[in-house]
Amino acid sequence: MPAFEYQALDGDGRTHKGVVQGDTPKSVRQGLRDRGLVPLNVVEVRERAARNVEDYFRRGIRPADLALLTRQWATLVRAGLPLDEALSALGDEAADKTSRRMLIAVRAKVMEGRTLAESLGEFPDSFPELYRAAVSAGEQSGKLDTVLERLAQFLEERQALGRKLLAALIYPALLTLVAFAVVLGLMTYVVPQVIGVFADMGGTLPWPTRVLMATSAAFEFAGPYLAAIAVAALIAFAIALRQAAVRRAWHALLMRVPLLGSMLRAQDSARFARTLSIATSASVPLLDALKLGAATLSLLPLREAIAQASSRVREGGSLARALGESGQFPPLLIRLVGIGEKSGELEPMLDHAAHIQENQMQTRLSALIAVLEPLLIVMMGGVVLFIVLAILLPIFGLNDLLGQP
């Protein structure tokens, strides 16, 4: 029985919106009339999501909400609640309309006889391919509760890592923004007014003052043009990155940057290992798991390395050797994968490798910020010191500017 979203008016002319289940739009309209409502619009949830690009279903469930939803779902299934009742309970407890209506639609598809994975596939923006593949494997193996718990843990750990990265980057970003705003304000408004007084007095100004005056004049004259050029360059760069060759070259360049490159490599390696562990625990075939893992990577050279490794595994080679031949992944990850293959404990080894890579990434990020923060402070202090000296030096030589002995 599909789900329909409706909009109707009551006897007082107030608008009512919601989602109900019904066999056809006609039966839903009749049900609304029986409730004393005048139906204005009745649309099947899936149909509306398919044809209206601006619909909220296109935005999908937020990652944080999906993590909480999956944890609650795993608890209900572990408690032995039937799938349709679990979906109904989750819909009732959903904190936002998007999640509530989507869960009602998924329950309707399940009640029609579709598998849960197929029902989730109606909303790919909310439930990624890895999520759906793991759920499908869990349904087939009868381990849906275990799979949902692993997915919940995966999503929660990813959210926690994202929060740590954001917290670590907030201070340098704010410091950079404040420094840029201070320098821009000084060069645009303060310096021209102060230095202009000394320029009107005549005489030879100190070289820092002359440099500052020239820089300020350049800011005042060419500032809008430079801003326009910068915006145009950013737009052109973003368009160029849509080309696979340009994006690959850019990613390869980033990977060669000291400290930053190793941090990006560790981040993608951890994401790949964690995804492969989830897929393996859900009994997803290795080649399909590699495809899912490659889809989560952000660096194109690593994606290409996974594609090459998949070809070697398909030919009968070991995963560890295939990853090692690419030369793109950390040696520790390859060693742990090899140990997991030999011992038959690939899943825990992948989890351990992901944990190590995440710790290394956080360590490198901390080191980068430890270098960046004092560097930004020194640079800002140097610029401000130069501006202050350029203003004070003419004051110290004010007698010479006035022509007095």
C-alpha positions as CSV (number, residue, x, y, z in Angstrom):
1,M,0.0,0.0,0.0
2,P,1.8,3.2,-1.2
3,A,2.1,6.4,0.8
4,F,0.5,9.7,-0.3
5,E,1.2,13.2,0.8
6,Y,-1.9,15.3,0.9
7,Q,-2.9,19.0,1.4
8,A,-6.5,19.6,2.4
9,L,-8.8,22.2,4.0
10,D,-11.0,21.8,7.1
11,G,-14.3,23.4,7.7
12,D,-12.7,26.6,9.1
13,G,-10.5,27.0,6.0
14,R,-7.3,26.0,7.7
15,T,-4.7,24.0,5.7
16,H,-3.8,20.5,6.8
17,K,-0.8,18.6,5.4
18,G,0.4,15.1,6.1
19,V,1.2,11.6,4.8
20,V,-1.3,8.7,4.7
21,Q,-1.4,5.3,3.2
22,G,-3.9,4.2,0.6
23,D,-4.5,2.0,-2.4
24,T,-5.1,4.8,-4.9
25,P,-5.2,8.6,-4.9
26,K,-9.0,8.3,-5.2
27,S,-9.3,6.3,-2.0
28,V,-7.1,8.7,-0.2
29,R,-9.3,11.6,-1.2
30,Q,-12.4,9.8,-0.1
31,G,-10.7,9.0,3.3
32,L,-10.0,12.7,3.7
33,R,-13.6,13.6,2.9
34,D,-14.7,11.1,5.5
35,R,-12.6,13.0,8.0
36,G,-14.3,16.3,7.1
37,L,-11.5,17.6,5.0
38,V,-11.6,19.0,1.5
39,P,-8.6,17.5,-0.5
40,L,-6.6,20.0,-2.5
41,N,-3.7,17.8,-3.6
42,V,-2.8,14.2,-3.2
43,V,0.5,12.9,-4.6
44,E,2.3,9.6,-4.1
45,V,5.5,10.3,-2.1
46,R,7.8,8.6,-4.6
47,E,6.2,10.3,-7.6
48,R,6.6,13.7,-6.0
49,A,10.2,13.1,-5.2
50,A,10.9,12.0,-8.8
51,R,9.5,15.0,-10.5
52,N,10.1,17.9,-8.2
53,V,13.8,18.8,-8.0
54,E,13.2,21.3,-5.3
55,D,11.4,18.9,-3.1
56,Y,12.8,18.2,0.4
57,F,13.3,14.6,-0.5
58,R,16.1,15.6,-2.8
59,R,18.0,17.0,0.1
60,G,17.7,13.7,1.9
61,I,18.2,12.9,5.6
62,R,21.1,14.7,7.3
63,P,24.0,12.4,8.2
64,A,23.6,13.1,11.9
65,D,19.9,12.2,11.7
66,L,20.7,9.0,9.7
67,A,23.2,7.9,12.4
68,L,20.6,8.3,15.1
69,L,17.9,6.7,13.0
70,T,20.1,3.7,12.3
71,R,21.0,3.3,16.0
72,Q,17.3,3.3,17.0
73,W,16.4,1.0,14.1
74,A,19.1,-1.5,15.2
75,T,17.7,-1.5,18.8
76,L,14.2,-2.1,17.6
77,V,15.2,-5.0,15.3
78,R,17.4,-6.5,18.0
79,A,14.4,-6.4,20.3
80,G,12.5,-8.6,17.9
81,L,10.0,-6.0,16.6
82,P,8.7,-6.8,13.1
83,L,10.1,-4.7,10.4
84,D,6.9,-2.8,9.5
85,E,6.3,-2.0,13.2
86,A,9.9,-0.8,13.6
87,L,9.5,1.5,10.6
88,S,6.2,2.8,12.0
89,A,7.7,3.4,15.4
90,L,10.7,5.2,13.8
91,G,8.3,7.4,11.7
92,D,6.4,8.3,14.8
93,E,9.6,9.3,16.7
94,A,11.2,11.1,13.8
95,A,12.2,14.6,14.7
96,D,11.7,16.2,11.3
97,K,9.1,16.0,8.6
98,T,11.5,14.7,6.0
99,S,12.5,11.7,8.0
100,R,8.9,11.0,9.1
101,R,7.5,11.0,5.6
102,M,10.3,9.1,4.1
103,L,10.0,6.3,6.7
104,I,6.3,6.1,6.0
105,A,7.0,5.7,2.3
106,V,9.6,3.0,3.0
107,R,7.2,1.2,5.2
108,A,4.6,1.4,2.4
109,K,7.0,-0.2,-0.1
110,V,7.9,-3.0,2.4
111,M,4.2,-3.7,3.0
112,E,3.8,-4.0,-0.8
113,G,6.2,-7.0,-0.7
114,R,9.5,-5.3,-1.6
115,T,12.6,-6.0,0.2
116,L,13.9,-3.3,2.6
117,A,16.9,-2.6,0.4
118,E,14.7,-2.1,-2.6
119,S,12.5,0.2,-0.6
120,L,15.5,2.3,0.6
121,G,16.6,2.5,-3.0
122,E,13.7,4.8,-3.7
123,F,15.6,7.4,-1.7
124,P,19.2,7.2,-2.8
125,D,20.0,10.7,-1.6
126,S,19.2,9.6,2.0
127,F,20.5,6.0,2.0
128,P,23.9,5.7,0.3
129,E,24.8,2.7,-1.8
130,L,26.9,1.2,0.9
131,Y,24.0,1.5,3.3
132,R,21.6,-0.2,0.9
133,A,24.1,-3.0,0.0
134,A,24.8,-3.8,3.7
135,V,21.0,-3.9,4.4
136,S,20.5,-6.2,1.5
137,A,23.2,-8.5,2.7
138,G,21.8,-8.4,6.2
139,E,18.3,-9.3,5.0
140,Q,19.7,-12.3,3.0
141,S,21.8,-13.6,5.8
142,G,19.3,-13.0,8.5
143,K,21.7,-10.7,10.4
144,L,19.9,-7.4,9.8
145,D,20.2,-6.3,13.4
146,T,24.0,-6.9,13.4
147,V,24.4,-5.0,10.1
148,L,22.3,-2.1,11.4
149,E,24.4,-1.9,14.5
150,R,27.6,-1.8,12.5
151,L,26.2,0.8,10.2
152,A,25.1,2.9,13.2
153,Q,28.6,2.6,14.7
154,F,30.2,3.5,11.3
155,L,28.0,6.6,10.9
156,E,28.5,7.7,14.5
157,E,32.3,7.4,14.3
158,R,32.3,9.3,11.0
159,Q,30.2,12.1,12.6
160,A,32.5,12.2,15.6
161,L,35.6,12.4,13.4
162,G,33.9,15.2,11.4
163,R,33.2,17.2,14.5
164,K,36.8,16.8,15.7
165,L,38.1,18.0,12.4
166,L,35.7,21.0,12.4
167,A,36.7,21.9,16.0
168,A,40.4,21.7,15.1
169,L,40.0,24.0,12.1
170,I,37.7,26.6,13.6
171,Y,40.4,28.6,15.4
172,P,42.8,28.9,12.4
173,A,40.0,29.8,10.1
174,L,38.7,32.5,12.4
175,L,42.3,33.8,13.0
176,T,42.8,34.0,9.2
177,L,39.5,35.8,8.7
178,V,40.2,38.3,11.4
179,A,43.7,39.0,10.2
180,F,42.5,39.5,6.7
181,A,39.7,41.8,7.8
182,V,42.0,43.9,10.0
183,V,44.6,44.3,7.3
184,L,42.0,45.2,4.7
185,G,40.4,47.7,7.0
186,L,43.7,49.3,7.8
187,M,44.8,49.5,4.2
188,T,41.5,50.7,2.9
189,Y,40.3,53.3,5.5
190,V,42.9,54.0,8.2
191,V,46.2,54.2,6.2
192,P,45.0,56.6,3.5
193,Q,43.7,59.1,6.0
194,V,46.7,59.1,8.3
195,I,49.4,58.9,5.6
196,G,47.7,61.5,3.5
197,V,48.3,64.1,6.2
198,F,52.1,63.5,6.0
199,A,52.0,63.5,2.2
200,D,50.4,67.0,2.1
201,M,53.2,68.4,4.3
202,G,55.8,67.7,1.6
203,G,59.3,66.4,2.2
204,T,60.8,63.0,1.8
205,L,58.9,60.3,3.6
206,P,60.6,57.1,5.0
207,W,60.6,54.2,2.6
208,P,58.2,52.0,4.7
209,T,55.7,54.9,4.6
210,R,56.1,55.2,0.8
211,V,55.7,51.4,0.4
212,L,52.6,51.5,2.5
213,M,51.1,54.5,0.6
214,A,51.7,52.7,-2.7
215,T,50.2,49.5,-1.4
216,S,47.2,51.4,0.0
217,A,46.7,53.2,-3.3
218,A,46.8,49.9,-5.2
219,F,44.3,48.4,-2.8
220,E,42.0,51.4,-3.2
221,F,42.3,51.5,-7.0
222,A,42.6,47.8,-8.0
223,G,40.8,46.2,-5.1
224,P,37.5,45.7,-6.8
225,Y,39.2,44.4,-10.0
226,L,41.4,42.0,-7.9
227,A,38.3,40.7,-6.1
228,A,36.5,40.2,-9.5
229,I,39.6,38.4,-10.9
230,A,39.8,36.2,-7.8
231,V,36.1,35.2,-8.0
232,A,36.4,34.5,-11.7
233,A,39.5,32.4,-11.1
234,L,37.7,30.4,-8.4
235,I,34.8,29.8,-10.7
236,A,37.1,28.8,-13.6
237,F,38.9,26.4,-11.3
238,A,35.7,24.8,-10.1
239,I,34.6,24.3,-13.6
240,A,38.0,22.9,-14.6
241,L,37.8,20.4,-11.7
242,R,34.8,18.8,-13.3
243,Q,37.1,17.4,-15.9
244,A,38.5,14.0,-14.6
245,A,42.0,14.7,-15.9
246,V,42.3,18.1,-14.2
247,R,40.8,16.8,-11.0
248,R,43.2,13.9,-11.0
249,A,46.2,16.2,-11.5
250,W,45.0,18.4,-8.7
251,H,44.5,15.5,-6.3
252,A,48.0,14.2,-7.2
253,L,49.4,17.6,-6.5
254,L,47.7,17.8,-3.1
255,M,49.0,14.3,-2.2
256,R,52.6,15.6,-2.8
257,V,52.2,18.5,-0.4
258,P,54.2,17.8,2.8
259,L,52.0,17.0,5.8
260,L,48.8,17.8,4.0
261,G,49.3,15.0,1.5
262,S,49.9,12.4,4.1
263,M,46.9,13.6,6.1
264,L,44.6,13.4,3.0
265,R,45.9,9.9,2.2
266,A,45.4,8.8,5.8
267,Q,41.8,10.1,5.7
268,D,40.9,8.3,2.5
269,S,42.6,5.1,3.6
270,A,40.7,5.1,6.9
271,R,37.4,5.7,5.0
272,F,38.2,2.8,2.6
273,A,39.2,0.4,5.4
274,R,36.1,1.3,7.4
275,T,33.8,0.9,4.4
276,L,35.4,-2.4,3.4
277,S,35.0,-3.7,7.0
278,I,31.3,-2.8,7.0
279,A,30.7,-4.5,3.7
280,T,32.7,-7.6,4.7
281,S,30.8,-8.0,8.0
282,A,27.5,-7.8,6.0
283,S,28.8,-10.7,3.8
284,V,29.0,-8.5,0.7
285,P,31.2,-10.2,-2.0
286,L,34.8,-8.8,-2.0
287,L,34.7,-7.3,-5.5
288,D,31.4,-5.5,-4.7
289,A,32.8,-4.4,-1.4
290,L,35.9,-2.9,-3.2
291,K,33.5,-1.0,-5.5
292,L,31.6,0.4,-2.6
293,G,34.9,1.3,-0.9
294,A,36.2,3.1,-4.0
295,A,33.0,5.2,-4.2
296,T,33.7,6.7,-0.7
297,L,37.2,7.9,-1.6
298,S,37.7,11.6,-2.5
299,L,41.2,11.3,-4.1
300,L,41.1,10.0,-7.7
301,P,44.5,8.4,-7.7
302,L,43.3,6.2,-4.8
303,R,40.1,5.3,-6.7
304,E,42.1,4.3,-9.7
305,A,44.4,2.2,-7.5
306,I,41.3,0.4,-6.1
307,A,40.0,-0.3,-9.6
308,Q,43.4,-1.8,-10.5
309,A,43.4,-3.9,-7.3
310,S,39.9,-5.1,-8.1
311,S,41.1,-6.4,-11.5
312,R,43.9,-8.3,-9.8
313,V,41.6,-9.8,-7.2
314,R,39.2,-10.8,-9.9
315,E,42.1,-12.7,-11.5
316,G,42.7,-14.6,-8.3
317,G,45.4,-12.4,-6.6
318,S,45.3,-11.4,-2.9
319,L,43.9,-8.1,-1.9
320,A,47.0,-7.1,0.1
321,R,49.4,-7.7,-2.8
322,A,47.0,-5.9,-5.2
323,L,46.9,-2.8,-2.9
324,G,50.7,-3.0,-2.3
325,E,51.4,-3.0,-6.0
326,S,49.6,0.3,-6.5
327,G,52.0,2.1,-4.1
328,Q,49.2,4.5,-3.1
329,F,48.2,3.1,0.3
330,P,50.0,3.2,3.7
331,P,52.2,0.1,4.3
332,L,50.6,-0.6,7.6
333,L,47.2,-0.8,6.0
334,I,48.5,-3.3,3.5
335,R,50.2,-5.4,6.2
336,L,47.1,-5.6,8.3
337,V,45.0,-6.6,5.3
338,G,47.5,-9.3,4.5
339,I,47.3,-10.6,8.1
340,G,43.5,-10.6,8.0
341,E,43.5,-12.5,4.7
342,K,45.8,-15.2,6.0
343,S,44.1,-15.5,9.4
344,G,40.5,-15.3,8.0
345,E,39.9,-12.2,10.3
346,L,39.8,-9.6,7.6
347,E,37.0,-7.6,9.1
348,P,38.6,-6.9,12.5
349,M,41.9,-6.1,10.8
350,L,40.3,-3.6,8.6
351,D,38.6,-2.0,11.6
352,H,42.0,-1.8,13.3
353,A,43.6,-0.3,10.2
354,A,40.9,2.3,10.0
355,H,41.3,3.2,13.6
356,I,45.1,3.6,13.2
357,Q,44.7,5.7,10.1
358,E,42.2,8.0,11.8
359,N,44.5,8.5,14.7
360,Q,47.4,9.3,12.4
361,M,45.2,11.8,10.5
362,Q,44.3,13.5,13.7
363,T,47.9,13.6,14.8
364,R,49.0,15.1,11.5
365,L,46.2,17.6,11.6
366,S,47.2,18.6,15.1
367,A,50.8,19.0,13.9
368,L,49.7,21.1,11.0
369,I,47.6,23.3,13.2
370,A,50.4,23.6,15.7
371,V,52.6,25.0,12.9
372,L,49.9,27.0,11.2
373,E,48.6,28.9,14.3
374,P,51.9,30.6,15.4
375,L,52.7,31.2,11.7
376,L,49.5,33.1,11.2
377,I,50.1,35.1,14.4
378,V,53.6,36.0,13.3
379,M,52.5,37.0,9.9
380,M,49.7,39.1,11.2
381,G,52.0,40.7,13.8
382,G,54.6,41.4,11.1
383,V,52.1,43.1,8.8
384,V,50.6,45.2,11.6
385,L,54.1,46.1,12.9
386,F,55.1,47.3,9.4
387,I,51.9,49.4,9.2
388,V,52.5,50.9,12.6
389,L,56.2,51.7,11.8
390,A,55.2,53.3,8.5
391,I,52.8,55.6,10.4
392,L,55.1,56.4,13.3
393,L,58.3,57.1,11.4
394,P,57.0,60.3,9.8
395,I,55.8,61.4,13.2
396,F,59.3,60.9,14.6
397,G,60.6,63.0,11.7
398,L,57.8,65.6,11.9
399,N,60.3,68.5,12.3
400,D,62.0,67.6,9.1
401,L,58.7,67.5,7.2
402,L,57.7,70.9,8.6
403,G,61.1,72.4,7.5
404,Q,62.1,73.3,11.0
405,P,65.8,73.1,12.3
